């Protein structure tokens, strides 16, 4: 018994050399992570500092590394005056577009995957692979016919024109289909025995089980919609419908004009805030959704 206890204690207590090596590796890993964060964060810090100083301080070398005293003035000018359109208007347009695209893609993908997995109809596999093949036809490839359809329906310079052509997602449909295939058939049989109709089974069972996957996809699709540039540039001619990504590009002067760098930098910082809020607020669900989807 004493020999067995000694052997168990030896197994539980790692050798001193192993502890020392593990400690060195841990410190090295943390040092590299901190260095990487500083490298990524430094340009953002410079942009924030530039948004709080005057134009002369930015142009005069060396540029200050500490925030100035023009924070409220510069951000108020950006939000309510801007260069062509107030940044508040462009932020609202981008927010509506990003949320609309993310929610639309998730709803359509959920229903499409549900129909493909749980309904038996002729050509079910053919329809799925037709949806999957649309991955080879992104909006940039079909942009001319898509523009003609949107213009024909009178959706130029509108939120519907910004959102509807981008809400179909073969990737999300594929991910939800793969997840639904892992759901035990006994759940569907039990729901059928209890008299639940298909949509009741979908709402009460499948949707709660898909919560983490929905959260992960929402984060990815929100950022996708927020960063859209080419499609909004093509279908919006009214400055009041500009998105924030378009607005930042239009703030850069042409010819001999001088850029208003404090306002441009303030706009860039404001443009980063909504995606950061979405990622931070849904971080736990996002990570769990990615892990569950890999399983």
N, C-alpha and C positions, 0 to 999 in steps of 0.2 A: 504493500500500500504506500509506504514512504517513497519507494522508487517511482511509482506511478505519479505521486503528487509532485515529486521533483521534476519529472519529465514534463508534466503539464505546465509547471511554472516556467520551465525553460522555453516551452513553446509560446507562452503568453508574453514573455519578456524578450524583446528583440535585442540583438547584440549591440553593444555601445557603438561599434563602427557603423552599423546600419542606421542607428538614430542620428549620428553625426552626418552621415552622407545624405539622409533624407532631409535634415534641417538645412544643409547647404543648398540642396536642390530646390527646396521650398523658397528660401530667400532669393535665389537666382531667378526663379519663376516670377515671384512678386516684383522684383526689380525690373525685369523685362516688361511685365505688364504695365507698371507705372511709367516706364519710359515710353511705351507705345501710346498710352493715354495722353502723356504730355505732348508727344509729337502730333497726335490728332487734334488735341485741344488748342494748341498754340495758335493756329490760323483763326480759329473761332474767337479766341481771346483778342487777337489783333483786330478782327472785324468789330467786336464789341467796343474796344477802346476807340477805334476810329469813329464809331457812331456817337461818341460822347464828347468829341472835341470839335474844334472849328476847322474850316477848310485850310486855313493858313498853317495850323499845327500839323495837319496831315502832310502838307506839301513840304514843310520844313524838316530837313534831316538833322538828327535821327528822329524817327517817329516815336512819340511817347508810348510807354508800355503800361502806364497807369491810366485809369478812366479820368476824363475831364469833368467839367462842370456844366456841360451842355446836354446832359442826358434828356431831361424833360423837354427841352426846346427842340432838339433834333427829332425825338420820337413823336412829338406832337406834330411837327411839320410833316413827317412821313405819313402818319396815320390820317391826318385830316386835310393835308394839302397835297403832298406827293409832288411828282413832277408833271405827269399828265393826268393821272387819276389818283384819288386818295387811296392809300394802301389799305385802309379799312374796307373799302369796297372790293378791292382785289382779293383780300383775305376771305371775305364772305363768298365771293364767286368760287374760289379754290376749295373752300370748305364744303359748299353745296355739291360741287362736282366730285370731290374725293369721296364724300359720304355716299352720294348717289351711286357712283360706280361700284364702291365696295359692297354696299347693301344689295344692289341689283345683281352683281355677279354671284354673290352668295345665295340669294333666293333662287335665281334661275338654275344655278348649279345643283343646289339641294334637290329641287323638284326634278331636274333631269336625271340625276343619279338615282333618285327614288324610283322613278318610272322604269329606268333601265334594269334595276336590280330586282324589283318586287312585282313587276307586271310582265305577263307573258303575251307578247304580240309579235306578229311576223316581222322579220327584219330587225329585231332588237339589237343584235350585235352589229349589224350594218350601220344602223343609226349612231351607235356609240362610236364606231371607228370614223364615221363621217365627222362627228363632232371633234374627235381627237385630231383628225387631219387638219382642222382649221388652225392648229398651232403653226403650220407652215405658211399661213396667210395672215400675218399681223396687220394692224390697221395701216401701217405705212405702205404695204403692198397694194391694198385695196382702197387706197385713200381717195382716188378719183371717183370710182363708182359710188363709194359711200357718201362723198360730198354731194354728188348729183341726187342721191336718194334723199338726203337731209334737206337739200335746197328745194326739192320737189314737194316735200311735205311742209315747207315754210318754217323750218326749225332753225334757221340761221339766227345768230345773236340771241340764243335762248338756252336755258338750262337743259331742256330736253335734248337739244341738239348736241350739247356738250356731253351728256350722260348716255343716252340710249345707244349710240353706235359702239360704245365701249363696254357694255355690260355683259356680253357673252364671254364665257371663260371655259375653254376646254380643259385647262389645267385644274381648276377647282372642281369641275365635273368628274374628272378622273380621280382626284383625291377622295371626294365623297363616295364615289362608286367603290373604290378599294376599301374604304372604311365600312360601308354598308355590307360588303361581302364578308366582313369579319364578325358581323352581328349574328349570334346563334339563331338558327331557324326556329328553335323552340319558342322564342319571343313572339315571332309572327304567328305561329300556330296558337299560342296561348291567347294572343289578342283576338284572333279569329274565333276561337272557342267562346271568348267572353262577349262576342258580338260587336267588337270594335270595327268600325269601317276603316278603309285604308288611310284616310287623312287623319283619323283619330290616332291610329298607330303611329303615323308619321309625327304628329304634333306631341303626343304624350310620351313616346318612347325614343324615337330616333333623334328628335331635336335635342332633348336633354343629354343624350349620349354623345352628340356631336358638338357640345358646347366648346370644348378646348380647340377642336379643329376649326370651328367657326371663328374663334378669337384669333388664332394664328393667321388664318386667311384674311381676316379683316385688317389686321395690321399691315400685311404685305400689300393688299389691294388698295388700302387707303393711301399708302405712300406712292403706289403706282399712279393712282388718280391725281394725287397732289403734284407729282412731278411732270404731268403731261404738259407738253409744249407745242408740238407740231399740230395736233388736232385743234386745240383752241385757237391757235394762230390762224388756221385756215378758215374756220367757220365764224369767227367773230370779227366784225368790222367796227362795232360800236365800242369805244373805249370803256364804257361803263361795264362791259362784259369781260374785260381783261382779267386773266388769272394772275396770281402773284408771280409765277415763273415768267410769264410774258412781261409783266410790269418791270421786273428787275432788268430784263434784257433791253427794254425800251428806255430805261433810265440812262443808259450809257449814251453819251452825246455822239453826234456825227459831225465831221468837219472840224472846225476850229472852236466849237463850243467847249466849255469847261464843265466837267462832271461835278455834280454836287455830292461829293464822296460821303459826307456825314449822313445824308438822307439815304443814299444807296446802301451804305453799311447798316443803317438802322432797319431798312426794309429787308435786308438779307437776314438779320437776326430775327425779325418778326416772322419771316417766312419759315424759319426752323422751329418755331415754338409749337405749332399744332402737331406736326409729326412726332416731336419729342414727347409731348403730352400723351399722345395715343400709345406710343411704345412703352412709356413708363407705367401708365395706368393699366395696361394689359400685359405687362411683362410676364407675370406668373402663368397666366393662361396661354400666352404665346409660346413659352418654352414647353409647357406641358403638351400643347397641341402639336408642336414639332416632334417631340419625343413619342407621343402616341401614334402619330402618322407614320413614324419609322417602324413602329412595331407592327 
